[in-house]
Amino acid sequence: MDRADEADRVAAAERASEAERASEAEGAAAAERYEAASCDPVREGEGGSQQAAGPRRAAAFGRLAWQVARQLGRGAGVAAQCAGREVQGLWEAVDADVRRHAIQSPWMILSRWAGGARSQRRVPDDGRPPLFLVHGLAGTPGNFILLRQWLQFMGRKRVFTVALPAGRSLRELAGHLQEEVGRCLTAQGLPVEQPVQIVAHSMGGLVARAAMLDERFAQQVERLVTLGTPHRGTLAARYAGTPATLDMRPDSALLESLSCQVPWRGPPLYAYWSGSDVLILPPEHGTLPGAVSRSEAGLTHFSWLLTPRLWGEIWRDLEGLPTDDALRPSALALG
């Protein structure tokens, strides 16, 4: 702690002590005035009757209460100021990347109750493969509500979300993903072999890769975009013991089985990752040899779902557009 902060703390403590002494002195003086007023005899013919003593005592007590309340308020203000400085100091002591994650977390929690895209409702053909959005650990389809609306604005009509059940291993979730994709394609009147695209957040990327261990499904996926996916595991998974988090540990059997995909030789895979992601440890585990790496500085684990600038990058990769043509108006096929 530097000398300036220490001097501020000492000054605040001295002000609080002075306020307390002043409060005691004024309280004592008010009490004396109240006692004098309440004990002052009232004689008939010298200033009124006995009935006048009641209002005088009430007035004196009111003044006393006011003095006490005012001093208590001053003391509370000083205490609140000191507490505020303490909280500010603790907040500033936290790593900046952790603070950014904490600020964005409420949105991720609230978006859990947002609805997903229903696969039962027929949607018009937009001339592109159906796009499936796969959420991460402890997430829901609602996490994609902003990205999904933006993609639909950009002309992607056939965008569907997949809800992954909790408490299952990544292998089980991979089978669930395959079933949901087949069910959705059938509901849309499309063949089950219809080529599809996948955008997956965090754990969802590992679920997609696990599903692609099935050669038939691997050939069906035209493009895969992963957002903050721990392709090589994350040390943060050490703090939980669910089937899914056990699979996301760097030395898990699941990741060992996925090693046959390294270097990546499947369809185009775009791995988005950030050195500021505190949930992928180390952050470089968000990359995958053989895949196209998209690195962005200063982004959190949740920024991919909240930052419109990044959605343009994702849209470009799904469209297969070169970098220079990514956001040119002529390239925005909004059909």
N, C-alpha and C positions, 0 to 999 in steps of 0.2 A: 504493500500500500504506500503511495507517495505522501510527501509531507503535507501537501495541500489538502488531501482528503482527511488526514489526521487532524489538521487544524480546524477543518469544518466540523468534524465530530466533537472536538473539544469545545468549540464555540457554541454548538447546539446544546451540549450538555450544560454549559454555564447559563445559557438563556433559560433553559428549562428549570434550573435550580433557582435563578432569580425570580422567575415567574411563580414558582412554588412558595418562595419566601414572601413575595408581595401578596400572594393570595392568602397566606396565613395571617399576615398583618392586617389586611383589610377585613378579613373575616372576623378577627378578634375585635377590631374597632367597631364593626357593625354590631357584633354581639353585645359590646358594652353599651352602645346607644340603645339597643333593644331592651337591655336590662334596666337602663335608667328610665326609659319611657314606661316600661311596664310597672316599675316600682314607685313612680312619681305619684304622690297622693293628690287626689283631686277633691278639693274642698268646695262645698257649695258656696257660691258668692265670690270665689276667687278665680274662676275661669270656666265654670260650667258645672255639670253634674257628673255623677258616677257613670252615666251612660256614655259620656264622651271618651272614656278610657279605652273602650273596645276598638273604635276606629283608629286611635293613635297606635295601639299595640299592633294592629293589623298592618298599618302603614310601615311601622318599623320592621316587622317581620318580612314584609315584601321587599324592603330595601336590602335586608340581609340576604334573602334568597337570590336577589338579582346579583349582588356582589359575588356570592358563591358560584352561581351559574356562569358568570362572566369569567371568573378565574379558571373554572373547570374547562370552559371553552378554549381559553388561551393554552392551557396545558395540553388539551387534546390536539390543538393545532400544531404545537411544537412536536408532540409525539408522532403525529401523522407525517410531519415533514421529515423527521428522522427516519421513520419507517420507509417512506418513499425513497430516500437516498439509499437505504439498505437494499431495497428491492431493485433499484436501478443499478446498484453496484453488482448484485448477483446476476442480473440479466446481461450486463456488459461482460461479465466474466465467462459467460457461456460462449462456446465457439460460434462464429457467425453462421456457418453452415447449419448447425443445429438450430439456431434461432429461426432461420428461414424455414426449416422443416416444421418447427412448432407453429409458425404463423399460418402455414398452409394446411396444417392438419385438420382444423375445424371444417374446412370445405370438404375434405375427403370423407369426414364423418357424416356431414349433412347429406352429401350426395348418395350415401348408401340407400336413402329412401326415395331417390329419383327412379323413375321407371326405365326399363330397357326397351329395346325394339322388339315387338312381337313378331315371331316368325310365322304365326298362323295366318296373318293378314297378307294377302297377295299384294305385291308392289310391282310397279311397271318395270320393264327391262330398261336399264340405263346404258346398255351396250358394254358393260364391264362385268367382270366376274363378281359374284356375291362376296361381300366383305364381312368377316366375322371379327368382333371385338372380344377379347378374352381378358378378364380382369386378373388382379394379383391376389396375394394372400390377404385374407380378411376383407377383401373388396366385394363389390357387387357390380352388376351391369350399369347401375346409376353413376358409377365413377366416370363413365365415358359420355355423359350427357352433353357436355359442351363440345367435345371433339366430334361426337356423332352428328350433332346439329350442324356443325361447321362443314363436315364432309358432305352432308346432304345438301347444304347450300351450294357447295361446289359441284353438284351434279351427281353425287353418289347416292342413288335412291335405294339400292339394295344393300343396306347396312344393318346387320343383325348383331345382337349381343348374346353372349353365352354365360349363363350363371353356373359357377362351379360350386358344388356342395362342399361344406366344411367337414373337417375330420377325416379326410381321405388322403391316401398317398398320391404322389404325382402320377404313378402308373394308372391308378384307378381314375384319376381326373382326366388322363389322356384318353382312356376308353370312353369316358363320359363326353368329352369334346367330340370325338368321332361320331358318337350316337346323335348328339345335338345337331351337328352339321348335316348328317344324313336326314334327320327328321325335318330340319328346316328346308332343305332342298326339295324334299317330297312335298311339303306343304306349299311350296312355291311352284309346284308343277315342273320341277327340273329333274333331270336324271341324277342319280346319286353319285355318278362319276363326274359331275359338273366341276370344272376348275374353280377354285376359290382363292381368296386372299385373306390373310390373317394379320391383325394388329394386336399385339399382346403386351400387357403391362406387367412388369416384374415377374412374379412366379408364373404368370400365364405364358410367358415365352418358353419356359422349361416344359410346361404342359404341352404346348404345341410341338416342341421338338420330340418329346416322348411319344406323342401320337404319330409323328413322322417316322418312328422306328418301323411302323407298318408301311411297307413299300407301296402298297396301293394308295394309302392316304398321302404319303410323301409325293407321289406323282400327281396327286390331285391339287396340292397346294402350289399355286402359281408364284406367289410372293409372300414373304414373311417379314414383318417389321416388329422388332422387339424394343420396348421402352423401359430402360432400367432393369433389364433381366440379368440375374446373376448366373451367366452362362457357365462360369467355373465355380459356382457356389459362393456363399457369403459367410463370413465369420459371425455376422449378426444372428444367424440362425442358431447359434450356440445358446441363445437366451430363451429358446422355446423348445418344447419336446413333443410337438404334434407330428403326425405322420408326414405332413407336407414340409415342415421345417427340418425334420431329420433328413429328408431327401435333398434339401438345399444346402446342407453342410458340404464343404469342399471335398471331404473324403467319403461321401455317401456312395452306396452301391448304385443308386440311380444315375449319378453323374458319371460313374465308371461305365455304365452301360451306354451313356450318350457319347463316350469318348470315340466310338466308332464313326461319329459324324465329324470328327476333327482331323484335318482341316475340313471346313464345310465344303461339300461338293453338291449340295442339293440346289433347289431353286434359289433365286436371289434373296438373300437375307440381309436386312439392314439393322445393325445393332446400335441403338442410341444409348449413350452413357455419359455420365458427368463425374468429374473428379470431386464434386461437392456433394455427391450422394452419400449420406452417412448410413444408409441401410445396406448398401452393397460394399462390403469390406473384404479386401481392398477394392476401390472403385474400378480398377482395371479388369476385374472379373466380369464386368459388364460387356467386355469384348469377346469375340470369338474368332479364332484364326480362320481365314478363308471367307469371312463375312465382310460386308461393307461397314466400316466403323464410322459412326456419326458422333463426334464428341462436342459437347457444349459446356463451357465453363460457367460456374456459379448457379447451376440448376439443382433443384432438389429431386428427390425420388418421385415427387408428385407433379413437378413442373411440366412434364410431358403432357399431362392431361389438362393443364390450366393456362398454357401460353400459346396464343394464336400464332405467333411468329413461327413456332415449331410445327404447328399443324400444316403450314405450307410446305415444310420440308417433308413431312410424312406423306402428304398428298402427292408431291412430286415423285417420291419413291414408288408409290402405288401406281402412278401413271407411267412410270418408266421414263420420265422426262430428264434430259440432261440438266446439269446445274444451272447453266446460264438461261435456260428457258423456263425455269421453275415457276415463276410468278408473272410471266408476261401475259397481258390480257389475251393475246392471240392463242395462247396455249391453254386457256381456261375453257375446256370443253364442258359447257354448262347444259348440255342437252337435256 
